[in-house]
Amino acid sequence: MKTEPITQKLIDNWQLAATEAGKMEGQIINRIDYIVRTIFQTFNHKLDCWYFYGAGEGDVGDLLRHYDSDEINIITELARNKGGGYDSIEMVILDKEGNEWGFDSSIPTRWLFENFEQELIDGKRLFEDQQIERKKNQKELSAKKKLEDQALATAAKAKLSKKELAALRRSL
């Protein structure tokens, strides 16, 4: 298939567009870097670096392949702890809609466009409060269950003769 010759203007426009796209991508990468580092700082974890899957050594990789309308997928590397190993991390918040969001290789795309810091701080606190309440409720439920079991055992023992109770103890 034969094509018509192109113009120098087309090449000039292409080079200009590529330069502008590179500048815009740099701004987006800087924002992603800020978001990821803020998340780690909020949870008192140390981040060594982050990048997109498939990135070359020392490069962040291809943003376009990992950008989605809901999330941006990344890979993080933790900094080593004093012992030379890595700490286990859990970074979970309740987002502004009340949904659980945990950092696991992605960040919400909407945080590119929002001042997310307060949501992150408040969400961390809300999740921690929720976990404390859940543990408290679980403890109360366990105590109630234990009391019920003791009451049932006492009632059952009262119905048994001394001989039946002794036989039951020997078999348990």
PyMOL commands that set and color helices and strands:
alter all, ss='L'
color gray80, all
select helices_A, chain A and resi 8-42+63-66+109-112+117-159+162-171
alter helices_A, ss='H'
color red, helices_A
select strands_A, chain A and resi 47-51+71-73+75-78+92-94+100-102+106-108
alter strands_A, ss='S'
color yellow, strands_A
deselect
rebuild
show_as cartoon
